[in-house]
Amino acid sequence: MATKKTSIAVILSGCGHLDGAEIHEATLTLLAIHRLGAEFQCYAPDKKQFHVVNHLNGEEMEEERNILVESARIARGNVVDLATYSPDNHDALIIPGGFGAAKNLSTFAFDGPHCEVDPDVKNAVLLTHQAQKPIGALCIAPVILAKLVKNATVTIGTDTQIAEGITKMGGKHSETGHGEIVIDRENQLVTTPCYMLDSRVDHIADGAENLVKEILSMVV
């Protein structure tokens, strides 16, 4: 009888680092999951994203897009409404970064430590944490864990202002460099800075692989 593969849920926040999920971080996380012998299922909130940004010039555009629909670009259509998420169906949860994590999944980009987290994201993180299953976050996404998980130890690299925000939310920040991870064993959290640093795509690959490898080691 074939052994059931570990299943990791991945929450996407759109498509494109300025207004959604960071594509390199998302894609390299999915690659690492498969290369390390696990499976993934992508999720995203079914709601309008905060705004749409022209990634060529950085200017806001006068149009509206849906987070779930945009996330389907990365997931090749295989993405599920986050409202249906249950930790019973997966062994772990990972949230790639990009401004979507701070604009669509939360309001950290605008409200800092006083931010709110999307209800479906909050539900997914808290239920997974309560089920004592590991959670990973890349780039700016660790601020969501700091907001929701008591005494969470995370990293966003070396940005002192955001690190201060994490402290104000009751979390602890650990400074890291390219490809490094921070492990909070008590809360079963793993985080890595990715493009919060001045990174190349190979640095992102290293961080994603190290994070996924540690997440899989925590799966019971």
C-alpha positions as CSV (number, residue, x, y, z in Angstrom):
1,M,0.0,0.0,0.0
2,A,1.4,3.4,-1.0
3,T,2.2,5.8,1.9
4,K,0.1,9.0,1.9
5,K,2.2,12.0,1.0
6,T,2.4,15.0,3.4
7,S,0.0,17.7,2.3
8,I,0.8,21.4,2.7
9,A,-1.7,24.2,2.2
10,V,-0.3,27.3,0.6
11,I,-2.2,30.6,0.9
12,L,-1.7,33.0,-2.0
13,S,-2.7,36.7,-2.0
14,G,-3.0,37.4,-5.7
15,C,-0.3,37.5,-8.4
16,G,2.6,40.0,-8.4
17,H,4.7,41.4,-5.6
18,L,3.3,44.9,-5.6
19,D,-0.3,44.0,-5.1
20,G,-0.4,40.2,-4.6
21,A,1.7,37.2,-3.9
22,E,5.4,37.4,-4.8
23,I,5.7,35.1,-7.8
24,H,9.2,33.8,-7.1
25,E,8.5,33.1,-3.5
26,A,5.2,31.3,-4.3
27,T,6.6,29.3,-7.2
28,L,9.8,28.3,-5.4
29,T,7.9,27.2,-2.3
30,L,5.7,25.0,-4.5
31,L,8.8,23.6,-6.2
32,A,10.5,22.9,-2.8
33,I,7.4,21.1,-1.6
34,H,7.4,18.7,-4.6
35,R,11.1,18.2,-4.6
36,L,11.1,17.3,-1.0
37,G,8.4,14.6,-1.6
38,A,5.2,16.4,-0.4
39,E,2.1,17.7,-2.1
40,F,0.4,21.1,-2.0
41,Q,-3.0,22.7,-2.4
42,C,-3.2,26.4,-3.0
43,Y,-5.8,28.6,-1.4
44,A,-6.8,32.2,-1.6
45,P,-9.5,34.5,-0.3
46,D,-12.4,35.0,-2.7
47,K,-12.6,38.8,-2.5
48,K,-11.4,42.0,-4.3
49,Q,-7.8,42.8,-3.8
50,F,-6.9,46.1,-2.2
51,H,-5.8,47.7,-5.5
52,V,-4.0,46.9,-8.8
53,V,-0.5,48.1,-9.5
54,N,1.2,48.3,-12.9
55,H,4.4,46.3,-12.3
56,L,6.2,48.0,-15.1
57,N,6.1,51.5,-13.6
58,G,4.8,51.0,-10.0
59,E,1.7,53.1,-10.6
60,E,-1.8,52.2,-9.3
61,M,-4.3,51.3,-12.1
62,E,-8.0,52.1,-12.3
63,E,-9.3,48.5,-12.3
64,E,-10.4,45.9,-9.9
65,R,-9.2,42.3,-9.6
66,N,-10.2,39.3,-7.4
67,I,-7.6,37.7,-5.2
68,L,-8.7,34.1,-5.9
69,V,-8.9,34.7,-9.7
70,E,-5.4,36.3,-9.7
71,S,-3.9,33.5,-7.6
72,A,-5.1,31.1,-10.2
73,R,-2.4,32.5,-12.5
74,I,0.3,31.1,-10.2
75,A,-1.6,27.9,-9.3
76,R,-2.5,27.2,-12.9
77,G,-6.2,27.2,-12.0
78,N,-5.9,24.7,-9.1
79,V,-6.7,27.1,-6.2
80,V,-9.5,26.8,-3.7
81,D,-11.5,29.4,-1.8
82,L,-9.8,29.9,1.6
83,A,-13.2,29.9,3.3
84,T,-13.3,26.1,2.7
85,Y,-9.9,25.5,4.4
86,S,-9.7,22.9,7.2
87,P,-6.5,21.8,9.0
88,D,-7.9,18.3,9.0
89,N,-7.1,18.1,5.3
90,H,-3.5,19.2,5.5
91,D,-0.3,18.6,7.6
92,A,1.0,22.1,7.5
93,L,0.4,25.7,6.2
94,I,2.7,28.1,4.4
95,I,2.1,31.7,3.4
96,P,4.4,33.3,0.7
97,G,5.1,37.0,0.9
98,G,4.6,39.9,-1.5
99,F,2.7,43.1,-0.7
100,G,-0.5,41.0,-1.0
101,A,0.2,39.6,2.4
102,A,0.3,43.1,3.8
103,K,-2.5,44.6,1.7
104,N,-4.9,41.7,0.9
105,L,-4.4,39.1,3.6
106,S,-3.9,41.8,6.3
107,T,-3.8,45.6,6.5
108,F,-0.2,45.7,7.9
109,A,1.0,47.9,4.9
110,F,-1.4,50.6,6.1
111,D,-1.9,50.1,9.8
112,G,1.3,48.5,11.0
113,P,1.0,46.7,14.4
114,H,-2.6,47.9,14.6
115,C,-3.5,45.9,11.5
116,E,-6.4,43.6,11.0
117,V,-6.1,40.1,9.4
118,D,-8.6,38.9,6.8
119,P,-11.1,36.6,8.6
120,D,-10.4,33.6,6.4
121,V,-6.7,33.9,6.9
122,K,-7.1,34.4,10.6
123,N,-9.3,31.3,10.8
124,A,-6.8,29.2,8.8
125,V,-3.8,30.3,10.9
126,L,-5.5,29.9,14.3
127,L,-7.1,26.5,13.5
128,T,-3.8,25.2,12.2
129,H,-2.0,26.5,15.2
130,Q,-4.6,25.0,17.5
131,A,-4.2,21.7,15.7
132,Q,-0.5,21.8,16.6
133,K,0.5,21.7,13.0
134,P,3.5,23.7,11.6
135,I,3.1,27.1,9.8
136,G,5.6,28.7,7.6
137,A,5.7,32.3,6.3
138,L,8.1,34.1,3.9
139,C,9.1,37.7,3.4
140,I,6.5,40.1,5.0
141,A,4.0,37.3,5.7
142,P,5.5,36.6,9.1
143,V,3.9,39.8,10.5
144,I,0.6,37.9,10.1
145,L,1.9,35.2,12.5
146,A,3.2,37.8,14.9
147,K,-0.3,39.4,15.0
148,L,-2.2,36.1,15.5
149,V,0.1,33.7,17.5
150,K,1.0,34.7,21.0
151,N,4.7,35.2,21.6
152,A,5.6,34.2,18.1
153,T,9.3,34.4,17.2
154,V,9.7,35.3,13.5
155,T,12.0,37.0,11.1
156,I,11.6,39.6,8.3
157,G,15.3,40.0,7.8
158,T,16.9,43.2,9.1
159,D,14.3,45.9,8.8
160,T,14.3,47.6,12.2
161,Q,11.0,49.5,11.7
162,I,9.0,46.3,10.8
163,A,10.8,44.4,13.6
164,E,9.6,47.1,16.0
165,G,6.1,46.5,14.7
166,I,6.4,42.8,15.4
167,T,7.5,43.6,18.9
168,K,4.5,45.9,19.4
169,M,2.2,43.1,18.3
170,G,3.6,40.9,21.1
171,G,6.0,38.9,18.9
172,K,9.8,38.5,18.9
173,H,12.0,39.3,16.0
174,S,15.2,37.5,15.1
175,E,17.5,39.1,12.5
176,T,18.5,36.9,9.5
177,G,20.4,37.0,6.2
178,H,19.9,35.4,2.8
179,G,18.3,31.9,2.8
180,E,18.3,31.7,6.6
181,I,15.3,30.6,8.6
182,V,14.0,31.2,12.1
183,I,12.4,28.3,14.0
184,D,9.9,28.9,16.8
185,R,9.6,25.3,18.1
186,E,7.2,26.2,20.8
187,N,4.7,27.6,18.3
188,Q,5.8,25.4,15.4
189,L,6.5,28.4,13.2
190,V,9.2,28.7,10.5
191,T,10.0,32.0,8.8
192,T,12.5,33.3,6.2
193,P,13.1,36.9,4.9
194,C,13.3,36.4,1.1
195,Y,12.7,39.8,-0.6
196,M,12.7,41.7,2.6
197,L,16.4,41.7,1.9
198,D,18.1,42.8,-1.3
199,S,17.9,39.3,-2.7
200,R,18.5,37.4,-5.9
201,V,16.2,34.6,-7.0
202,D,18.7,31.9,-5.9
203,H,18.5,33.4,-2.3
204,I,14.7,33.0,-2.5
205,A,15.1,29.4,-3.6
206,D,17.5,28.7,-0.7
207,G,15.1,30.3,1.8
208,A,12.0,28.5,0.5
209,E,13.8,25.1,0.4
210,N,15.2,25.5,4.0
211,L,11.7,26.6,5.2
212,V,9.9,23.7,3.6
213,K,12.5,21.2,4.8
214,E,12.1,22.4,8.4
215,I,8.3,22.4,8.1
216,L,8.3,18.8,6.9
217,S,10.6,17.8,9.8
218,M,7.9,19.1,12.2
219,V,5.1,17.1,10.6
220,V,4.1,14.3,13.0
